[in-house]
Amino acid sequence: MASSSKAESNGEDEAMEDEEVEHFDDFTIASTWERFISEIEAVCRQWMSDGPNNLLKKDATPLEISTNLYKVKSDLKCDNKNYSMEYYFGNSKHGKVVDWELSLHELQLCFGVQEFLVIAPQSISGVILDSPEASKLLSAVAIALTNCSSFWPAFVPVHDPSRKAYIGIQNMGTTFTRRFEADRIGTQVPIKLMHLEGLYELFVSKFAYSSMDISMNLFKVHFTMKLTFKILLSDDDDIRRDDAEMAESVYESAVGTSGKGQWDDDCPWSEWYSSEDPVKGFELIASWSEKMVESSLEMAELENSSPHEAKKWILFPILSPNITDTTMGNRVGFSSQLYLLIDALDMSFQAQFMEDFVSVENPGSDNFKSSTAVPPPTVIDRVLKELFHEGKKSPYFAKGEHRTSQAIKAAALDSLFAQFCLHVLWFGNCNIRAIATLWVEFVREVRWCWDEVQPLPRMPISSSIDLSSCLINQKLQMLAICIERKHQSIEEFQDCLESQDPESPRAEEDGPVSEDVSTMQTPGENFDGKCDSHLSPEVEFESKANLFEERTKSEDVISFTDQKSTDSTRRGSAGIVGTMMLLNSYQSMHAPFTQDAPLMTEDMHEERLQAVEAFGDSFDFSAQLEKDILSSDMSAFKAANPDGVFEDFIRWHSPRDWEDSDPKGEGLPNGSATETSKDNWPPRGHLSKRMSEHGNLWRQLWNDAPALPVSEQKSLLDPNREGEKILHYLETLRPHQLLEQMVCTAFKAGADTLSQTSYGGLKLMKAKMDQLYSTMASVLKFLQGNRLSAESEVIDDLRRLCVVFEHVEKLMALAASLHRKLLQAPRLSEAIFKDYYEFYLPRMGTGMSSNKFETEFNKKQLVRSHERGAISSLFTPPTASQSWRKVLSMGNLFNGHEPILREIIFSLRDRVSGNHYADSTPTARGEAIETHRMYISGTSNDLRVALSVTSCD
């Protein structure tokens, strides 16, 4: 114990001796402030050594306001306080900032700097409220930059964040130092500072010695100005209605019964909905070139100058924020209703007939009942009136057809079914129960047209069925033809009853031929124009012999008389068939008028094809399918060629079944001698094997077919039978089959409606429409074969197609709005649309970086001199009700509009070549430097001032 205590006492004595020996402070141990400066210096040196190119490869992030401005960030700590230092730089070659460059940072604009540092506390406000702390922080940065030999300006945000106040400093070598200060007045701007004269005096007061110098002396101040004007062209903030008014008010808006005019009243979609104007207005930036001002009187004159005197105009469109909003609540247009129609398609598998959705009582919640609400009968009557009574005129189906729309199996835009589908989109919020209700009433109205023999509106009456359309449209088109045929038969029957005259000869219907019959009667001909017997073979042979041997004119007359006798019994001839002659009579073959093939819809063709596949490629079975058509053609051929035989019919109707023995026997050129053609008569040949078989069905039909022209034949189409079959199809159609065709037709009709929009020669919009049609054709093809089943993946594909349709619809509205507003400046409308298209492209999922895109559209366009008149016309003088609300406190009015923002830059320059510091200063070699610079921005209620002063230290 004693030894240990002695050792402790010896240690304490030695320590006391060491203290007495040192007696000095160790200044090699750095303070907290010095370590903070060293840390700033190290970060700055690293950034300087990397340079802009390497920083861009590392962690530099671009700024949204500019494509040529980036920043890097570093976190610092001093006295338990965290700071953030940011370095802003660009990759441009030039080192001077243009005053009114559109993509400048606010500090670049305020102080005219290129690259700079900003150091701020990591707090909620992001500013320093304590002035000593701000000065200490700025000093630390200045020392660090001096140690690095860097000329970067540094800024510190101070005061309240709303004031946007900064203090800053820049080392410009061994001689000059530049100090910065910016602040803002938010309210109660002095009247004097509302005018250019007062702002000029404010700037001069920063370097003039007294107020007397301002009025007595002339200072060569450089001045430039930029004014921003704003015009709002649309006041509709929300054009959509509440869900509670959807039942009837939405339909009134759809059919255009609202009295308030909208911007898109002349757009093709205005019949169905009114879209919010995507272009709310424009901002016009007018900038003046720099000029020298020597007195406040010149500033007073500049305040009265017109923006037309400005050197440059920049136009910026004010777009609606909803154009980029894709939430369900903000969807307006075809796309929003197509979503609902696809939901109805998904539910259509729950019942077998449409009436089941109408009559079913769902005991669910009130929300479910409201979602399946049906509009009142008045709305139903209005829709039916629009479809059946106001659509009586014949539609022009080629009007809205896009060149690639035929790839989509759907009804034409102006057709009855397409219009029905478009009405359904806005009927009862397009729920399945409302669709079923309207469909049942629609079919009833169609049946009424059939029963009352009334023309089916919006349907063309042609001789063919458009098989490229959907099946329902084919059925309606065929029903319209059946109604027309039914109406014609009724009229013919009534005319027959009114003007029936049994004494009237039937030959009067044959025109000039009947006159020949009345003047040239033969013993073998009845008075009704039918021939009882033909010339005997002996007489024919004798006539031919005389013709070959004597060839006299008298025998030609006899032959002509023979031919005249045959012509008197010919009916329904459409003309001579080339040089073809009949086999048993030296007469030209006549082609008869024949009935058109019976009209068939797509399902009828499929049934026939399935029958052929089931029975194989049988000749007799094929003839059995065409029995009615063959029999009609044979009757017409017999009537047109009374001396014709079965072989003649085959030569005309099926040439491949006639095999020529001497191919040179026919087809002599026109103008050859009659004797030569007679030398080659009769044609030599025989029937093919299949036509020569015993019991051939064609020959049996020939033997049974009477000689009747088309006018006396029974029509191949039975309108009564086919009409009832069509109505049965419509009344028993499965819900999912109906909804599948409605979805295809609704998409196509909506796209065709959009394609009618006038949007100028915007190639991008045209290409996007072509792409939409191609996408629709590839997706909707799965609905065209009735292969859709419940819970199919096609439903999800259709919903994705709605998203594509929505994007195109928004772009079309923008294109139409720009085209209307900038009709006299098409280049501007195309340039703005192109910029927005590139901005919007990533949102459509087709851009290069779909996961990251700009949040705000801020592209501006330079207005050329010849386009200023068109832009000036947008700024119409304000009305009395608009102008009384505000007191004009600033000058430079533009068509009565006060600028919403005025920006001014004053600068004073001086040469330092005579200064004794000039030789050692790299930046002062006889060049003028900006000793004072003031940036002023604001209006009558807001003023921001930024001042930079260069001094010799």
Secondary structure in CASP SS format (residue, H / E / C, confidence):
PFRMAT SS
TARGET T0000
AUTHOR 0000-0000-0000
METHOD secondary structure of the structure
MODEL  1
M C 1.00
A H 1.00
S H 1.00
S H 1.00
S H 1.00
K H 1.00
A H 1.00
E H 1.00
S H 1.00
N H 1.00
G H 1.00
E H 1.00
D H 1.00
E H 1.00
A H 1.00
M H 1.00
E H 1.00
D H 1.00
E H 1.00
E H 1.00
V H 1.00
E H 1.00
H C 1.00
F C 1.00
D C 1.00
D C 1.00
F C 1.00
T C 1.00
I C 1.00
A C 1.00
S C 1.00
T H 1.00
W H 1.00
E H 1.00
R H 1.00
F H 1.00
I H 1.00
S H 1.00
E H 1.00
I H 1.00
E H 1.00
A H 1.00
V H 1.00
C H 1.00
R H 1.00
Q H 1.00
W H 1.00
M H 1.00
S H 1.00
D H 1.00
G H 1.00
P H 1.00
N H 1.00
N H 1.00
L H 1.00
L H 1.00
K H 1.00
K C 1.00
D C 1.00
A C 1.00
T E 1.00
P E 1.00
L C 1.00
E C 1.00
I C 1.00
S C 1.00
T C 1.00
N C 1.00
L C 1.00
Y E 1.00
K E 1.00
V E 1.00
K E 1.00
S E 1.00
D E 1.00
L E 1.00
K E 1.00
C E 1.00
D C 1.00
N C 1.00
K E 1.00
N E 1.00
Y E 1.00
S E 1.00
M E 1.00
E E 1.00
Y E 1.00
Y E 1.00
F E 1.00
G C 1.00
N C 1.00
S C 1.00
K C 1.00
H C 1.00
G C 1.00
K C 1.00
V C 1.00
V C 1.00
D C 1.00
W C 1.00
E C 1.00
L C 1.00
S C 1.00
L C 1.00
H C 1.00
E H 1.00
L H 1.00
Q H 1.00
L H 1.00
C H 1.00
F H 1.00
G C 1.00
V C 1.00
Q C 1.00
E C 1.00
F E 1.00
L E 1.00
V E 1.00
I E 1.00
A E 1.00
P E 1.00
Q C 1.00
S C 1.00
I C 1.00
S C 1.00
G C 1.00
V C 1.00
I E 1.00
L C 1.00
D C 1.00
S H 1.00
P H 1.00
E H 1.00
A H 1.00
S H 1.00
K H 1.00
L H 1.00
L H 1.00
S H 1.00
A H 1.00
V H 1.00
A H 1.00
I H 1.00
A H 1.00
L H 1.00
T H 1.00
N H 1.00
C C 1.00
S C 1.00
S C 1.00
F C 1.00
W C 1.00
P C 1.00
A E 1.00
F E 1.00
V E 1.00
P E 1.00
V E 1.00
H C 1.00
D C 1.00
P H 1.00
S H 1.00
R H 1.00
K C 1.00
A E 1.00
Y E 1.00
I E 1.00
G E 1.00
I E 1.00
Q E 1.00
N E 1.00
M C 1.00
G C 1.00
T C 1.00
T C 1.00
F E 1.00
T E 1.00
R E 1.00
R E 1.00
F E 1.00
E E 1.00
A E 1.00
D E 1.00
R E 1.00
I E 1.00
G C 1.00
T C 1.00
Q C 1.00
V C 1.00
P C 1.00
I H 1.00
K H 1.00
L H 1.00
M H 1.00
H C 1.00
L H 1.00
E H 1.00
G H 1.00
L H 1.00
Y H 1.00
E H 1.00
L H 1.00
F H 1.00
V H 1.00
S C 1.00
K C 1.00
F C 1.00
A C 1.00
Y C 1.00
S C 1.00
S H 1.00
M H 1.00
D H 1.00
I H 1.00
S H 1.00
M H 1.00
N C 1.00
L C 1.00
F C 1.00
K C 1.00
V E 1.00
H E 1.00
F E 1.00
T E 1.00
M E 1.00
K E 1.00
L E 1.00
T E 1.00
F E 1.00
K E 1.00
I E 1.00
L E 1.00
L C 1.00
S C 1.00
D C 1.00
D C 1.00
D C 1.00
D C 1.00
I C 1.00
R C 1.00
R C 1.00
D C 1.00
D H 1.00
A H 1.00
E H 1.00
M C 1.00
A C 1.00
E C 1.00
S H 1.00
V H 1.00
Y H 1.00
E H 1.00
S H 1.00
A H 1.00
V C 1.00
G C 1.00
T C 1.00
S C 1.00
G C 1.00
K C 1.00
G C 1.00
Q C 1.00
W C 1.00
D C 1.00
D C 1.00
D C 1.00
C C 1.00
P H 1.00
W H 1.00
S H 1.00
E H 1.00
W C 1.00
Y C 1.00
S C 1.00
S C 1.00
E C 1.00
D C 1.00
P C 1.00
V E 1.00
K E 1.00
G E 1.00
F E 1.00
E E 1.00
L E 1.00
I E 1.00
A E 1.00
S E 1.00
W C 1.00
S C 1.00
E C 1.00
K E 1.00
M E 1.00
V E 1.00
E C 1.00
S C 1.00
S H 1.00
L H 1.00
E H 1.00
M H 1.00
A H 1.00
E H 1.00
L H 1.00
E H 1.00
N C 1.00
S C 1.00
S C 1.00
P H 1.00
H H 1.00
E H 1.00
A C 1.00
K C 1.00
K E 1.00
W E 1.00
I E 1.00
L E 1.00
F E 1.00
P E 1.00
I E 1.00
L E 1.00
S C 1.00
P H 1.00
N H 1.00
I H 1.00
T H 1.00
D C 1.00
T C 1.00
T C 1.00
M H 1.00
G H 1.00
N H 1.00
R C 1.00
V C 1.00
G C 1.00
F H 1.00
S H 1.00
S H 1.00
Q H 1.00
L H 1.00
Y H 1.00
L H 1.00
L H 1.00
I H 1.00
D H 1.00
A H 1.00
L H 1.00
D H 1.00
M H 1.00
S H 1.00
F H 1.00
Q H 1.00
A C 1.00
Q C 1.00
F C 1.00
M H 1.00
E H 1.00
D H 1.00
F H 1.00
V H 1.00
S H 1.00
V C 1.00
E C 1.00
N C 1.00
P C 1.00
G C 1.00
S C 1.00
D H 1.00
N H 1.00
F H 1.00
K H 1.00
S H 1.00
S H 1.00
T C 1.00
A C 1.00
V C 1.00
P C 1.00
P C 1.00
P H 1.00
T H 1.00
V H 1.00
I H 1.00
D H 1.00
R H 1.00
V H 1.00
L H 1.00
K H 1.00
E H 1.00
L H 1.00
F H 1.00
H H 1.00
E C 1.00
G C 1.00
K C 1.00
K C 1.00
S C 1.00
P C 1.00
Y C 1.00
F C 1.00
A C 1.00
K C 1.00
G C 1.00
E C 1.00
H C 1.00
R C 1.00
T C 1.00
S H 1.00
Q H 1.00
A H 1.00
I C 1.00
K C 1.00
A C 1.00
A C 1.00
A C 1.00
L C 1.00
D C 1.00
S C 1.00
L H 1.00
F H 1.00
A H 1.00
Q H 1.00
F H 1.00
C H 1.00
L H 1.00
H H 1.00
V H 1.00
L H 1.00
W C 1.00
F C 1.00
G H 1.00
N H 1.00
C H 1.00
N C 1.00
I H 1.00
R H 1.00
A H 1.00
I H 1.00
A H 1.00
T H 1.00
L H 1.00
W H 1.00
V H 1.00
E H 1.00
F H 1.00
V H 1.00
R H 1.00
E H 1.00
V H 1.00
R H 1.00
W H 1.00
C H 1.00
W H 1.00
D H 1.00
E C 1.00
V C 1.00
Q C 1.00
P C 1.00
L C 1.00
P C 1.00
R C 1.00
M C 1.00
P C 1.00
I C 1.00
S C 1.00
S C 1.00
S C 1.00
I C 1.00
D C 1.00
L C 1.00
S C 1.00
S C 1.00
C C 1.00
L H 1.00
I H 1.00
N H 1.00
Q H 1.00
K H 1.00
L H 1.00
Q H 1.00
M H 1.00
L H 1.00
A H 1.00
I H 1.00
C H 1.00
I H 1.00
E H 1.00
R H 1.00
K H 1.00
H H 1.00
Q H 1.00
S H 1.00
I H 1.00
E H 1.00
E H 1.00
F H 1.00
Q H 1.00
D H 1.00
C H 1.00
L H 1.00
E H 1.00
S C 1.00
Q C 1.00
D C 1.00
P C 1.00
E C 1.00
S C 1.00
P C 1.00
R H 1.00
A H 1.00
E H 1.00
E H 1.00
D H 1.00
G C 1.00
P H 1.00
V H 1.00
S H 1.00
E H 1.00
D H 1.00
V H 1.00
S H 1.00
T H 1.00
M C 1.00
Q C 1.00
T C 1.00
P C 1.00
G C 1.00
E E 1.00
N C 1.00
F C 1.00
D C 1.00
G C 1.00
K C 1.00
C E 1.00
D C 1.00
S C 1.00
H C 1.00
L C 1.00
S C 1.00
P H 1.00
E H 1.00
V H 1.00
E H 1.00
F H 1.00
E H 1.00
S H 1.00
K H 1.00
A H 1.00
N H 1.00
L H 1.00
F H 1.00
E H 1.00
E C 1.00
R C 1.00
T C 1.00
K H 1.00
S H 1.00
E H 1.00
D H 1.00
V H 1.00
I H 1.00
S H 1.00
F H 1.00
T H 1.00
D H 1.00
Q H 1.00
K H 1.00
S H 1.00
T H 1.00
D H 1.00
S C 1.00
T C 1.00
R C 1.00
R C 1.00
G C 1.00
S E 1.00
A E 1.00
G E 1.00
I E 1.00
V E 1.00
G E 1.00
T E 1.00
M E 1.00
M E 1.00
L C 1.00
L C 1.00
N C 1.00
S C 1.00
Y C 1.00
Q C 1.00
S E 1.00
M E 1.00
H E 1.00
A E 1.00
P E 1.00
F C 1.00
T C 1.00
Q C 1.00
D C 1.00
A C 1.00
P C 1.00
L C 1.00
M C 1.00
T C 1.00
E H 1.00
D H 1.00
M H 1.00
H H 1.00
E H 1.00
E H 1.00
R H 1.00
L H 1.00
Q H 1.00
A H 1.00
V H 1.00
E H 1.00
A H 1.00
F H 1.00
G C 1.00
D C 1.00
S C 1.00
F H 1.00
D H 1.00
F H 1.00
S H 1.00
A H 1.00
Q H 1.00
L H 1.00
E C 1.00
K H 1.00
D H 1.00
I H 1.00
L H 1.00
S H 1.00
S H 1.00
D H 1.00
M H 1.00
S H 1.00
A H 1.00
F H 1.00
K H 1.00
A H 1.00
A H 1.00
N C 1.00
P C 1.00
D C 1.00
G C 1.00
V C 1.00
F H 1.00
E H 1.00
D H 1.00
F H 1.00
I H 1.00
R H 1.00
W H 1.00
H H 1.00
S C 1.00
P H 1.00
R H 1.00
D H 1.00
W E 1.00
E E 1.00
D E 1.00
S C 1.00
D C 1.00
P H 1.00
K H 1.00
G H 1.00
E C 1.00
G C 1.00
L C 1.00
P C 1.00
N C 1.00
G C 1.00
S C 1.00
A C 1.00
T H 1.00
E H 1.00
T H 1.00
S H 1.00
K H 1.00
D H 1.00
N C 1.00
W C 1.00
P C 1.00
P C 1.00
R C 1.00
G E 1.00
H E 1.00
L E 1.00
S C 1.00
K H 1.00
R H 1.00
M H 1.00
S H 1.00
E C 1.00
H C 1.00
G C 1.00
N C 1.00
L H 1.00
W H 1.00
R H 1.00
Q H 1.00
L H 1.00
W H 1.00
N H 1.00
D H 1.00
A C 1.00
P C 1.00
A C 1.00
L C 1.00
P C 1.00
V H 1.00
S H 1.00
E H 1.00
Q C 1.00
K C 1.00
S C 1.00
L C 1.00
L C 1.00
D C 1.00
P H 1.00
N H 1.00
R H 1.00
E H 1.00
G H 1.00
E H 1.00
K H 1.00
I H 1.00
L H 1.00
H H 1.00
Y H 1.00
L H 1.00
E H 1.00
T C 1.00
L C 1.00
R C 1.00
P H 1.00
H H 1.00
Q H 1.00
L H 1.00
L H 1.00
E H 1.00
Q H 1.00
M H 1.00
V H 1.00
C H 1.00
T H 1.00
A H 1.00
F H 1.00
K H 1.00
A H 1.00
G H 1.00
A H 1.00
D H 1.00
T H 1.00
L H 1.00
S H 1.00
Q C 1.00
T C 1.00
S C 1.00
Y C 1.00
G C 1.00
G C 1.00
L C 1.00
K H 1.00
L H 1.00
M H 1.00
K H 1.00
A H 1.00
K H 1.00
M H 1.00
D H 1.00
Q H 1.00
L H 1.00
Y H 1.00
S H 1.00
T H 1.00
M H 1.00
A H 1.00
S H 1.00
V H 1.00
L H 1.00
K H 1.00
F H 1.00
L H 1.00
Q C 1.00
G C 1.00
N C 1.00
R C 1.00
L C 1.00
S C 1.00
A C 1.00
E C 1.00
S C 1.00
E H 1.00
V H 1.00
I H 1.00
D H 1.00
D H 1.00
L H 1.00
R H 1.00
R H 1.00
L H 1.00
C H 1.00
V H 1.00
V H 1.00
F H 1.00
E H 1.00
H H 1.00
V H 1.00
E H 1.00
K H 1.00
L H 1.00
M H 1.00
A H 1.00
L H 1.00
A H 1.00
A H 1.00
S H 1.00
L H 1.00
H H 1.00
R H 1.00
K H 1.00
L C 1.00
L C 1.00
Q C 1.00
A C 1.00
P H 1.00
R H 1.00
L H 1.00
S H 1.00
E H 1.00
A H 1.00
I H 1.00
F H 1.00
K H 1.00
D H 1.00
Y H 1.00
Y H 1.00
E H 1.00
F H 1.00
Y H 1.00
L H 1.00
P H 1.00
R H 1.00
M H 1.00
G C 1.00
T C 1.00
G C 1.00
M C 1.00
S C 1.00
S C 1.00
N C 1.00
K C 1.00
F C 1.00
E C 1.00
T C 1.00
E C 1.00
F C 1.00
N C 1.00
K C 1.00
K C 1.00
Q E 1.00
L E 1.00
V E 1.00
R C 1.00
S H 1.00
H H 1.00
E H 1.00
R H 1.00
G H 1.00
A H 1.00
I H 1.00
S H 1.00
S H 1.00
L H 1.00
F C 1.00
T C 1.00
P C 1.00
P C 1.00
T C 1.00
A H 1.00
S H 1.00
Q H 1.00
S H 1.00
W C 1.00
R C 1.00
K C 1.00
V C 1.00
L C 1.00
S C 1.00
M C 1.00
G C 1.00
N C 1.00
L C 1.00
F E 1.00
N C 1.00
G C 1.00
H E 1.00
E C 1.00
P C 1.00
I C 1.00
L E 1.00
R E 1.00
E E 1.00
I E 1.00
I E 1.00
F E 1.00
S E 1.00
L E 1.00
R E 1.00
D E 1.00
R E 1.00
V C 1.00
S C 1.00
G C 1.00
N C 1.00
H C 1.00
Y C 1.00
A H 1.00
D H 1.00
S H 1.00
T C 1.00
P C 1.00
T C 1.00
A C 1.00
R C 1.00
G C 1.00
E C 1.00
A E 1.00
I E 1.00
E E 1.00
T E 1.00
H E 1.00
R E 1.00
M E 1.00
Y E 1.00
I E 1.00
S E 1.00
G E 1.00
T E 1.00
S C 1.00
N C 1.00
D E 1.00
L E 1.00
R E 1.00
V E 1.00
A E 1.00
L E 1.00
S E 1.00
V E 1.00
T E 1.00
S E 1.00
C E 1.00
D C 1.00
END
